[in-house]
Amino acid sequence: MPEGDPSNLCYHRFEKGTSRESADWCRRWKVSVDLLSFSRTFASLFGQAPRIFSAPGRVNLIGEHTDYNDGFVLPLAIHRRTYVGVCARLDRQVAVRSLDSGDMHTFALDEPGQPQRGNWSDYCEGMARMLQSDGQPLRGADLLITSDVPTGAGLSSSAALEISIGLALLANAELPLDARRLALAAQRAEHVFVGTRCGIMDQFIAALGVEGHALLIDCRSLEARNVHLDTTTTAVVVCDSGVKHALASSAYNERRRECEQGVQLLRRVIPAITHLRDVSDEDLTRHARRLSPTLLRRCRHVVTENARTQLAAGLLDEGDMKSVGQLMNESHESLRDDYEVSCDELEVLVHAARRAGAWGARMTGGGFGGCTVNLVSRDCLEGVISAIHREFAQQFGRACTVFEVVASAGGRREDPAAHNRR
């Protein structure tokens, strides 16, 4: 689906040649999807009113590429969401239409699916197939989708789509919801139908996010702890580089294979380990000679990132945003140098923010493009935003998009009238 229009969000954008920011760039976010209009459109297409469900995109404060290594992550659900309207059909077909692109995909619940077609419908059909394989007796459904989560930006538009589709299909079949099982089904959909060997973070935060909080997730046990995110004096700001990435590409899956290779080699001397989660910094230093230089760098990132993430959660509890920012800076340097998943556009965004006074700036998401996340004191927020836009435009001759994110709830049913009053 195409990227959502950010014009009604708390955001700031410089077009090429613009010399100063709009005075209202930091106004409070309000919804950018009109669900009453969406409901009317649904009724005109399918002949009945929908039930509407949504799930959020996410930004990860710290803990990158640790989830598929059974490690720790610290994401928050954001206010940009994917919305799915649903009504029942009398047959066993599921018809999915994107309001944003006009594309439509239909499949039969009683026939085998065809995975990895390479388009957005893989996420939708994959979600249905995985719920069925989990013993959920789904029913035929008409589905309509719209979203303001940017695609390819590292804000997990795919998990937002999967979880919102899953919620709609379960409700359509009058089935109970277990949010953790839903997240795991969505992860399997990515593995089987999309071809991305992702970890559990994106699907988990999309299903279980809590308003006003980040979520420290143990990706092995799936235990999670809400961590209060105090944004009275600090803003969480996302910068979209405009560089699209494809997580199903070979580079992402290659990083996972390299981590697995590192574990296999280290297991010869540390038999108890199953994932890099089990390797300490001391273990890695002691047995570094058993790894190639590349594998050592990959493993070092994951081992040190797990430690940073757990420390960051404790510092958030204490309200020490400046120290959290320093850990974010260290995370970015590790992602750039050891994991090698940054790019020129991300580097310009990160260094512009730091030079202008941001406490922390790092790439977020899988890498190879997408977004940065920044912790910025509200006292210097406008100056940081201005510097980011100015330096990015000077380097690349085009604008980037910058917006403050609000920690939102996970997947939920929507009341169109109440939604539009927010």
N, C-alpha and C positions, 0 to 999 in steps of 0.2 A: 504494500500500500504506500502511496506517496507520503512524503513528510507532511505533518500537520502544520497549519499556519500558526505561528506563535504570536500573532498580533494582539491577542487578548490576554496574554500571560505577562507575568512580571519579568520584563526582558529589556534588553538594550541592544540596539543594532546601529552600526555605522555603515552607510553606503559609501562607496568609493568617492573620496573628495570631500566628505562631510568633515567639518572642522570642530563641531561641538555637539554635545549630546542633547537630546530632548529633555526638557525639565521634568517630565513625568515618567522617566524610564523606570524608576523603582516603585511605581504604584503597586498596590497590593494585587496579587494574582486574582483573576476571576475566571470562571469556566469559559472555555472556548468552543464547547460543543453544546448546541441547543438540543436537549433531549426531547422537548415537546415537538419540535420540528422533525427530529429523527423518528419519533413515534408516528407522526402523521405520514411520513414517507414510507415507513414500514407497512402501515395499514393500507396505503394505496398500492403497494406491491403485492402484498400477501393476503389482503382481505380481512385482516383482523389485527387487533392491537397486540403489541408485543409485551413480554416481560423483558426487562433490560438488565444486563449484568456488565460489570466492568472490572478491569484489573490494571494496576499501575505499571509504568516503566520504573526503572530504578537507577540510582547512581550509587556506586560503591565508594565509600570514603577511603577504605584501605582493605587490603587482603585480595590481591589480584593474582589469578592463576593458582590459587591455593585450594579452591573448592574441589577440583578433580584430583587433588593430592590428599584428600581427607583432612584438610586443614581448616583454618578459621577465616571468616570473612565478616565485614562490618558494613553492609549496605543499608540504604533507606529507600523506601518506596516514595516516588515523587508524585506530584499532582497531575502530571500528564498521564492520560489513561486511554485504554482501548475499550470501546463499548460494543456490546453484542446484543441485538434484539433477537428474540426467539419466539416462535409459535409452533404448535404441533402440526404434523401432517398425518394423514390416514394411512399412507403407505410406509415403506421401509427405506425411503430415500432421505438423504440429507442434502439440502441445497444451501450453499453459502455464497453470499454476494457481498462484495466490497462497495460501500456507498462512495468511497473516495475515488476508486478507479473504474467502477462499473463492471469489473470482472466477476464472473460467476463460475462456481465449480459444484458439480453434483456427483454424489457417489451413493452406492447402495450398501446398507449396513450388513446385508447377508452375503455380499460378494467380497472376495479378497481385494485388498487395496494394492495400489502400485506406488511404492515409496520413491522418494528422491527424484521427483520430477523437476525440481529446481525452481519452484515458484511458491508464493505465499500459501497456496492451498495445501502444501505439504504439512504445514503446522496445524491446519484445521482438521484435515482428514486424519493425520497422525494422532491428534488428541482423541478423536472418536475411536480409532482402532485400539489405542492403548487402554482407554477406559473399558472397552469391551473385553480386552484380554485380561483385565483386572476383575472380570466377573460382573460388570455393570451392564444390565439389560437396557440398552438405549432404545429410543423410539425415533421415528422419522421426524425431521424438523426443518423448518425454514429459518435461516439465520441471515442477519444483516449486520455488517461491521462498519464502524467508523473509528478513527483514532486521531489523537494529537500527540502521540509519541513518535518522535522522528525515527525513521528507519535507517539502519546502517550507521548510527551515531554512537553506539556503545551504551545506549540507555535501555537496552533489552526490550525492544518492541516485540521481539518474538515471544518472550515469556508472557508479556502482557496479553498477546493474542491467544496463546495457548490456555492460560488460566481463565480468561473471560469466556472462551469457547467451551472449556470444560465445565464451568459454572452453569452456562446456559444449557448444555446438553444434559447435565445431571438434573437440573430443575425441570426441564422438559419431560424427563422420564420419571419425575417425582421421586428421585433417589436421594438418600441422605448424603451430606457433604462431610468428608474428612479432608481437611486442608492439606495435611502432610501427604496423604495418598494421592491427592490431586497434583501436588507438586512433583511427586515421583513419576506419576503417569506422564506429565508434561516433559520431564527430563528424558524419559524413554522415547517419547515422540521425536525429540531432537536427535537422539541417537539413531533410531530406526528409520524414521520417515524423512528427516532432513539431512542426516549424515554428519552432524556436528557432535563430537564426543564431549559435550559440555559437562560441567559439574552441576551441582544442585542449587547454587546460590540464586540465580535469576528467577527460577520457578518458585523457590521457597519464599523469597521476599515478596514476589508478586501475589502469592497466596496468603501470606501471614503478616504482612507489614502492619505496623501500628502507627497511628497518627502521632506526630510529635516525637518520634523515636527512631533511632537506628536499631539494627538488630544484629547482635553478635551471634553468629551461627557456627556451631560445631558441625562441620560437614560430614563427620564420621557418625556421630550419634544422632544427629539432627536435633540435638538440644539447642535451644535458642533463648537468649536473654535480651529483653528490651533495654536499650540504653538511651536515657533521656538526652535529647539534642537541644541544648539551650541556644536559641538563635536570637535572643534579645539584643545582644551586642555583637554577634557574629553572624555573617551571612554565608550560606552554602551556595556557591555560584558555579554554574556549568557553562563552559565555553565549547561550542560546536565548531569544529574545524571545517566542516563541510566535506571532509574526505570520507567517502563511504568505505566500509570494510565488509568482507564476507567471511563470517566465522566458519563456514563450511569449507573454506579454502584450505589448501595443504599446509599453510604456515601454522594455523592454530592447532590442527590435529598433530602436526609434527612436534610441537612443543610438548604435547601430552605424551607422545611416544618417547621423546627424549627423557622425560621424567621417569617413565616406566623402565627405560633402559638403565637409568641411574640406580633405581631401586634394585633391579636384578643384579647389578654389579656389587652394590653395597651389601646385599643380602648374603654374599659369600663370606663376609666377615662380621655381619650383624644379622644373624639368622632370624631374629624375631620381627624384623621390620616387614611391613606389607606396603606402605606408602611413604612418601617423603615426610609426612606428618610425624613419623616415628623416628626421624633422624634429627639429632641435635647438632648445633653449630660445632661442638667439640668433636662429635663423630665425623662430621664432614671434613674438618681440618685434619683429623688423624688419618683418614683413609683417602685423602684427596688424590694420591698418586694412582689409585685404582680407576679413576675417571679420566676421560679425555678432557682437554681444556674446555670444550663446548659443554659437555655434560656437567662438569664441575660448576660452570657459571649458571646453568639452568637450575641445578639442585640448590646452589647457594641462594639464588633468589627466593625459592620456595621456603627454605628453612628460615631465612632471616625475615621473610614477610610474615610468616606465622607468628613469630615473636613480636614483630611490630604491631600486628593487628590486636593481639591480646593486650598489649600495653596501651594501645590507643583507646580501647574500650574503658579501661580503668581511668585514664586521663579524662575522658568525656564525663564519666561519673563525677569527677572532681571539678568539672567545668574549666579545665586547663586547655583551652582551645589553641593557645600558642604552641604548646608542646605537641599536641595532636598534629598541628600543621608541620612541625619539624619532622615527625615520623612520616607524614605524607610526602615530604620532599625526599626523604631517604628511600621511600618506596619507589618514587618515580626514577630516581637514579639507578636503582636496582633493575627496574623494568627496562630501562634504556640500555644499560651496559651488560647486565647478566642475562636477561631474558630476551633482549633485542626485539622488542615489539613496539617501539615508538616510531615516529616519522618526523620530518622537518616541520610540518605544521603544528604538531603537538609540542615540539620543542620551543617554537616561537611563543606559543600561548603560555606555556609553563614559565619560561624565563621572563616574559613581559610582566606576568602577574607578580612574580617574586620581586623583581626590581621595583615595582610600584608599591610594594608593601604587604602583599598577601602573606599570611602566616604559613600557608601551605598550598602547593599547587602540584598536581600530578595527573597523568593520563588515567582514565578510568575505562573499564571494559576490556575487551579482548586485545585491543591495540590495533596497529597498522592503520590508524585513522580514528575517526570518531571524536570523542570529547575529552576535556579535562575537567577535574573537579577542584574547587578552590575554597579554602577557608579564609574569609576576609573580615577584618574588623569593620563594623558599620561606619566608624569614624573616617575611614579612608576608602570607602566603597566606590564612590564616584571616580576618584582618581585612579584606582586600579582598573575599573572598567574602561575608562578613557584610554589608559596606556595600552591595554590589551588590543583595543580596536585600532589604535594608531599604528602600533608596531606590526600587527598582522596585515593591515592594509599596505603598509610600506613594503613588507616582504613579499606579499603574494598578489597585490593589485586587486584584491576583492575583499568583501566584508566577511566577518564571522558573526555568529549569533551568540549572544550571552544572556543568560537568564538565571534568576535566583530560583532555587527549588524549595518547595515546602514538603516536609515529611508527611506523607499521606498514609491512608489505610490500604490494606491489601484488597484482594478480590471481594466484591460485594454486589448485592442487588441495588439497583438505582430506582429512586422515585423521581420521575422527570420534573415534576413541578418543584419539588424541594431542591433538586440539582440546579435548576435554572435560577433559583433565588440566592445561591451561594455567591 
